[in-house]
Amino acid sequence: MGAKVAVVEFGENVHSSLELALELIGGIDDLNKSKRPVVIKVGVFDPNAENHTTVSVAGAIIKSFNKAPKIFLAESDNYKGKGLERLQLWKELFSDHVVPFNLSDDAETKRVKLTDEEIRLSHILFKPNVLVSTHVLRGYERGSILKNLFGLIPDPKKAKFHKKLDTLLADIYEAIGGIDLAVLDGTYLYSGVGATPQIGTHGAKERLKMNTLVVGRDAVAVETVGAVLAGLKPDKMPVIQEFVKRGLGEGDLKNIKMLGAPFEGLRKKFASAAKIQKRLRVRDGAPQTWGGQVHRAMKTLVQEGFFKLPNRKTREDVARALAARGISTKGKESKIASILARRVKRGVLKAAKGPDGWVYWTE
């Protein structure tokens, strides 16, 4: 078993638990050096949501790299806002030593080939700099730790890459020399893409704290362990399988040495939490029919600016967005088309038929 993954539970002192996890996987002495700057890629799509690494966990990662000459908290622009604006979520951690860094503003770049397209990536992403990927533990089939690499693309119009996302992520990984340390923040368990851990139609703060960290040097193995805890099947996740196919990490739980808390016990704990979340949604009156779920999700997508120009979304884009929210879309293509058509008729969306089929947008 080459891949080691530490799974630890934590209380008030997150840093001591992270230190234990790092010790269990063999330490980071080769990464924590006075001549190696550290880049911590946090994942923050929407600053108004809560699906990002907590300040406590990010602070613990920073403390673990006490020898680094500089630590960058990195993000790029997207259609929800500028990278530096979204990074303000962690502003209490900023100092002369720990600085926010917008990957979209870097003038010093390196040209790489990703999915047959030449793209310039920020110079801070390449070795000898250390890259840490941290994101939330969630039941999202497109990934968390590995999906976080998507935010390294400086272009705010990233939607065009969604059709080849798994290939793109693996290409990025290879181009920059990999992820040196992966930290899954399991303070809460998120369902789907995890736009918010709130439960119910009225946003009741009935969140279930899990207080678990999943840590390792093999990012694919960390993604795999996190996926299993979240109730997913790694062998059915294209992103994990693309990385495994290229030999970039371990995606089979049987070949991963798990250290720390008893894994089967944690697995049952997470499964129980998922059932509790479902019951809470029902109790609060959240829509449980497929149509009700889609209605609510579509309203949120419009409010979040998913369709706002210059974005023009295809039916496939919408299906992926719904799936990311844990809504089944398999065999529902005609229903999705009808739902979009109704919103066009009501004036909520605009539509036009192009070479790739129908596209939808708001102004």
C-alpha positions as CSV (number, residue, x, y, z in Angstrom):
1,M,0.0,0.0,0.0
2,G,1.8,3.1,-1.2
3,A,-0.9,5.7,-0.5
4,K,-1.4,6.9,3.0
5,V,-4.4,8.9,4.1
6,A,-5.0,10.2,7.6
7,V,-8.6,10.5,8.8
8,V,-8.8,12.4,12.1
9,E,-11.6,14.0,14.1
10,F,-11.0,17.3,15.8
11,G,-12.4,19.5,18.6
12,E,-11.6,23.1,19.3
13,N,-7.9,22.8,18.4
14,V,-7.9,22.0,14.7
15,H,-4.2,22.7,14.3
16,S,-3.2,19.9,16.7
17,S,-5.4,17.4,14.8
18,L,-3.9,18.5,11.5
19,E,-0.5,18.1,13.0
20,L,-1.4,14.5,14.1
21,A,-2.7,13.8,10.6
22,L,0.5,15.1,9.0
23,E,2.6,13.0,11.4
24,L,0.6,9.9,10.5
25,I,1.3,10.2,6.8
26,G,5.0,10.7,7.4
27,G,5.3,14.5,7.8
28,I,5.9,17.4,5.4
29,D,9.5,18.2,6.2
30,D,10.4,18.1,2.5
31,L,7.6,20.6,1.8
32,N,8.0,22.9,4.9
33,K,11.3,24.6,4.0
34,S,12.6,28.1,4.1
35,K,13.2,28.2,0.4
36,R,9.8,26.8,-0.8
37,P,6.9,29.2,-1.0
38,V,3.5,27.6,-0.4
39,V,0.4,28.1,-2.5
40,I,-2.9,27.1,-0.7
41,K,-5.6,26.8,-3.3
42,V,-8.9,27.3,-1.5
43,G,-12.1,26.6,-3.3
44,V,-14.6,29.5,-3.2
45,F,-17.1,29.7,-6.1
46,D,-19.6,31.9,-4.4
47,P,-18.6,34.0,-1.3
48,N,-22.3,34.1,-0.2
49,A,-22.5,30.3,0.1
50,E,-20.8,28.3,2.7
51,N,-19.1,25.5,0.7
52,H,-15.5,26.4,1.3
53,T,-12.8,25.5,3.7
54,T,-13.3,27.2,7.1
55,V,-11.0,29.9,8.5
56,S,-10.0,27.5,11.2
57,V,-8.9,24.7,8.9
58,A,-7.1,27.2,6.5
59,G,-5.4,28.7,9.6
60,A,-4.2,25.3,10.7
61,I,-2.7,24.6,7.3
62,I,-0.9,27.9,7.4
63,K,0.5,27.2,10.9
64,S,1.8,23.8,9.6
65,F,4.0,25.6,7.1
66,N,5.9,27.6,9.7
67,K,9.2,27.6,7.7
68,A,7.8,28.8,4.4
69,P,9.1,32.2,3.2
70,K,5.7,33.1,1.8
71,I,2.2,31.6,1.8
72,F,-0.3,32.5,-0.9
73,L,-4.0,32.0,-0.5
74,A,-4.9,31.6,-4.2
75,E,-8.1,31.9,-6.2
76,S,-9.0,33.1,-9.7
77,D,-11.8,35.2,-11.2
78,N,-15.2,33.6,-12.1
79,Y,-18.6,35.0,-13.1
80,K,-19.4,35.4,-9.4
81,G,-16.6,37.9,-8.9
82,K,-13.0,38.8,-8.7
83,G,-10.6,36.3,-7.0
84,L,-9.4,38.9,-4.5
85,E,-12.9,39.8,-3.5
86,R,-13.8,36.2,-2.8
87,L,-10.6,35.6,-0.9
88,Q,-11.8,38.2,1.7
89,L,-13.5,35.3,3.4
90,W,-10.1,34.5,4.9
91,K,-9.0,38.1,5.5
92,E,-8.3,37.5,9.2
93,L,-5.5,35.2,8.2
94,F,-3.8,37.8,6.0
95,S,-0.4,39.2,7.0
96,D,2.9,40.2,5.5
97,H,3.7,36.5,5.4
98,V,0.2,35.2,4.3
99,V,-1.1,37.1,1.3
100,P,-4.1,36.7,-1.0
101,F,-3.2,36.1,-4.6
102,N,-5.5,36.4,-7.7
103,L,-4.3,33.9,-10.3
104,S,-6.2,35.9,-13.0
105,D,-4.1,39.0,-12.4
106,D,-0.6,37.5,-12.6
107,A,1.4,38.9,-15.5
108,E,4.1,36.3,-15.0
109,T,2.7,33.2,-16.5
110,K,3.8,29.9,-18.1
111,R,2.2,28.6,-21.2
112,V,0.9,25.0,-21.0
113,K,-1.3,22.8,-23.2
114,L,-4.6,21.8,-21.7
115,T,-7.1,19.7,-23.6
116,D,-5.4,20.7,-26.9
117,E,-5.6,24.4,-26.0
118,E,-2.7,26.6,-24.9
119,I,-3.4,28.4,-21.6
120,R,-1.2,30.6,-19.5
121,L,-1.1,29.6,-15.8
122,S,0.3,31.7,-13.0
123,H,4.0,31.2,-12.2
124,I,3.3,30.6,-8.5
125,L,1.7,27.2,-9.4
126,F,4.9,25.6,-10.6
127,K,7.6,23.8,-8.6
128,P,9.6,24.3,-6.5
129,N,6.5,26.1,-4.9
130,V,4.4,23.8,-2.8
131,L,0.7,23.4,-3.8
132,V,-1.9,22.6,-1.2
133,S,-5.4,21.8,-2.3
134,T,-8.1,22.2,0.3
135,H,-11.9,22.0,-0.1
136,V,-15.0,20.7,1.7
137,L,-15.9,17.0,2.1
138,R,-19.0,16.6,-0.1
139,G,-21.1,14.1,-2.0
140,Y,-20.4,15.6,-5.4
141,E,-19.5,13.2,-8.2
142,R,-17.3,15.7,-10.0
143,G,-15.0,15.8,-7.0
144,S,-13.7,18.3,-4.5
145,I,-9.9,18.2,-4.0
146,L,-9.3,17.5,-7.7
147,K,-12.2,19.7,-8.9
148,N,-10.4,22.5,-7.0
149,L,-7.8,22.5,-9.8
150,F,-10.5,24.1,-12.1
151,G,-9.9,27.3,-10.2
152,L,-6.4,27.5,-11.5
153,I,-7.7,28.6,-14.9
154,P,-7.4,32.4,-15.0
155,D,-10.2,32.9,-17.5
156,P,-13.4,33.9,-15.7
157,K,-15.4,32.2,-18.4
158,K,-14.6,28.7,-17.4
159,A,-17.9,27.1,-18.5
160,K,-16.6,26.3,-21.9
161,F,-14.3,23.6,-20.3
162,H,-17.1,21.7,-18.5
163,K,-17.6,19.3,-21.4
164,K,-14.0,18.0,-21.0
165,L,-13.6,18.7,-17.3
166,D,-12.0,15.4,-16.2
167,T,-9.4,15.6,-19.0
168,L,-8.7,19.2,-18.2
169,L,-8.2,18.6,-14.5
170,A,-5.7,15.8,-15.1
171,D,-3.9,17.9,-17.7
172,I,-3.6,20.7,-15.2
173,Y,-2.3,18.3,-12.5
174,E,0.4,17.0,-14.9
175,A,1.4,20.4,-16.2
176,I,2.1,21.9,-12.7
177,G,3.7,18.9,-11.3
178,G,0.8,17.7,-9.1
179,I,-0.7,18.5,-5.7
180,D,1.8,18.2,-2.8
181,L,-0.7,18.1,0.0
182,A,-4.5,17.5,0.0
183,V,-6.7,18.5,3.0
184,L,-10.4,17.8,2.9
185,D,-12.3,19.9,5.4
186,G,-15.1,17.8,6.9
187,T,-16.3,20.3,9.4
188,Y,-19.7,19.6,7.8
189,L,-20.9,17.0,5.4
190,Y,-22.2,18.6,2.2
191,S,-24.7,17.0,-0.2
192,G,-24.2,17.5,-3.9
193,V,-22.1,20.5,-4.9
194,G,-22.9,21.9,-1.4
195,A,-24.0,25.4,-2.2
196,T,-24.9,25.6,1.5
197,P,-25.1,23.2,4.4
198,Q,-28.4,24.9,5.5
199,I,-31.4,22.6,5.8
200,G,-34.9,23.3,4.6
201,T,-36.8,25.8,2.6
202,H,-36.4,28.6,5.2
203,G,-32.6,28.2,5.5
204,A,-32.8,26.8,9.0
205,K,-29.2,26.5,10.4
206,E,-29.7,22.8,11.3
207,R,-26.2,21.9,10.2
208,L,-24.6,18.6,11.3
209,K,-21.0,19.1,12.4
210,M,-18.8,16.2,11.5
211,N,-15.4,17.8,12.5
212,T,-13.3,15.4,10.4
213,L,-10.1,16.0,8.4
214,V,-9.0,13.8,5.5
215,V,-5.3,14.4,4.7
216,G,-2.7,12.9,2.4
217,R,0.1,13.5,-0.1
218,D,-1.7,11.5,-2.8
219,A,-4.6,13.8,-3.8
220,V,-6.4,11.1,-5.7
221,A,-6.4,8.8,-2.6
222,V,-7.7,11.7,-0.5
223,E,-10.5,12.3,-3.0
224,T,-11.3,8.6,-3.0
225,V,-11.5,8.3,0.8
226,G,-13.6,11.5,1.0
227,A,-16.0,10.2,-1.7
228,V,-16.5,7.0,0.2
229,L,-17.3,8.9,3.4
230,A,-19.8,11.0,1.5
231,G,-21.5,7.9,0.2
232,L,-20.2,7.9,-3.3
233,K,-18.6,5.1,-5.4
234,P,-15.1,6.2,-6.6
235,D,-15.2,3.6,-9.4
236,K,-18.2,5.5,-10.8
237,M,-16.5,8.9,-10.6
238,P,-15.0,9.9,-14.0
239,V,-12.6,12.4,-12.4
240,I,-11.0,9.8,-10.1
241,Q,-10.9,7.3,-12.9
242,E,-9.2,9.7,-15.3
243,F,-6.4,10.3,-12.8
244,V,-6.1,6.6,-12.0
245,K,-5.9,5.8,-15.7
246,R,-2.9,8.2,-16.0
247,G,-1.2,6.7,-13.0
248,L,-1.5,10.0,-11.0
249,G,-2.8,8.4,-7.8
250,E,-4.6,5.6,-6.0
251,G,-8.3,5.3,-6.5
252,D,-9.0,1.9,-5.0
253,L,-9.9,2.0,-1.3
254,K,-8.4,-1.5,-0.8
255,N,-5.0,-0.1,-1.8
256,I,-5.0,2.9,0.5
257,K,-3.6,2.7,4.0
258,M,-6.0,4.7,6.2
259,L,-4.6,6.0,9.5
260,G,-6.1,7.7,12.5
261,A,-9.7,7.2,13.4
262,P,-11.3,3.8,12.8
263,F,-12.6,4.2,9.2
264,E,-15.6,1.9,9.3
265,G,-16.9,3.7,12.4
266,L,-16.5,7.0,10.6
267,R,-18.2,5.6,7.5
268,K,-21.2,4.7,9.5
269,K,-21.2,8.0,11.3
270,F,-21.3,9.9,7.9
271,A,-24.0,7.6,6.6
272,S,-26.1,8.3,9.6
273,A,-25.6,12.0,9.2
274,A,-26.8,11.8,5.6
275,K,-30.0,10.1,6.7
276,I,-30.5,12.8,9.4
277,Q,-30.1,15.5,6.8
278,K,-32.7,13.9,4.6
279,R,-35.2,13.7,7.5
280,L,-34.6,17.3,8.4
281,R,-35.4,18.4,4.9
282,V,-38.6,16.5,5.0
283,R,-39.6,17.9,8.4
284,D,-38.9,21.4,7.2
285,G,-41.2,20.9,4.2
286,A,-38.5,21.1,1.5
287,P,-39.8,20.0,-1.9
288,Q,-39.1,16.3,-2.3
289,T,-40.6,15.7,-5.7
290,W,-38.2,15.9,-8.7
291,G,-40.2,18.8,-10.2
292,G,-40.2,20.6,-6.9
293,Q,-36.4,20.2,-6.5
294,V,-35.8,21.4,-10.0
295,H,-38.1,24.4,-9.6
296,R,-36.2,25.5,-6.5
297,A,-32.8,24.8,-8.1
298,M,-33.7,26.7,-11.3
299,K,-34.8,29.7,-9.2
300,T,-31.4,29.6,-7.4
301,L,-29.4,29.3,-10.6
302,V,-31.1,32.4,-12.1
303,Q,-30.6,34.4,-8.8
304,E,-26.9,33.4,-8.7
305,G,-26.3,34.6,-12.2
306,F,-25.7,31.2,-13.8
307,F,-27.5,32.3,-17.0
308,K,-26.3,36.0,-16.9
309,L,-24.5,37.2,-20.0
310,P,-21.9,36.6,-21.2
311,N,-22.9,33.1,-20.1
312,R,-25.1,31.2,-22.6
313,K,-26.0,27.8,-21.2
314,T,-27.0,24.7,-23.1
315,R,-29.4,22.1,-21.9
316,E,-26.4,19.9,-21.0
317,D,-25.0,22.7,-18.9
318,V,-28.3,23.0,-17.0
319,A,-28.4,19.2,-16.5
320,R,-24.9,19.2,-15.1
321,A,-25.8,22.1,-12.7
322,L,-28.9,20.3,-11.5
323,A,-26.8,17.1,-11.0
324,A,-24.3,19.1,-9.0
325,R,-27.1,19.9,-6.6
326,G,-27.9,16.2,-6.1
327,I,-30.9,16.2,-8.5
328,S,-31.1,13.1,-10.8
329,T,-31.1,14.1,-14.5
330,K,-30.6,10.7,-16.2
331,G,-33.4,10.2,-18.7
332,K,-34.9,13.6,-17.9
333,E,-33.6,15.4,-21.0
334,S,-37.1,16.1,-22.4
335,K,-38.4,17.3,-19.1
336,I,-35.4,19.7,-18.7
337,A,-36.1,21.1,-22.2
338,S,-39.8,21.7,-21.2
339,I,-38.8,23.4,-17.9
340,L,-36.5,25.7,-19.8
341,A,-39.1,26.4,-22.5
342,R,-41.6,27.4,-19.8
343,R,-39.2,29.9,-18.3
344,V,-38.5,31.4,-21.7
345,K,-42.3,31.7,-22.3
346,R,-42.6,33.5,-18.9
347,G,-39.8,35.9,-19.8
348,V,-37.4,34.5,-17.1
349,L,-34.9,33.4,-19.7
350,K,-34.1,34.2,-23.2
351,A,-33.2,31.5,-25.8
352,A,-31.8,31.0,-29.3
353,K,-30.9,28.0,-31.3
354,G,-27.3,27.8,-32.3
355,P,-24.9,25.3,-33.9
356,D,-24.6,23.4,-30.6
357,G,-28.4,23.4,-30.0
358,W,-30.5,25.7,-27.8
359,V,-28.8,28.1,-25.5
360,Y,-30.4,30.1,-22.6
361,W,-29.4,33.4,-20.9
362,T,-30.5,36.4,-18.9
363,E,-29.4,40.0,-19.5
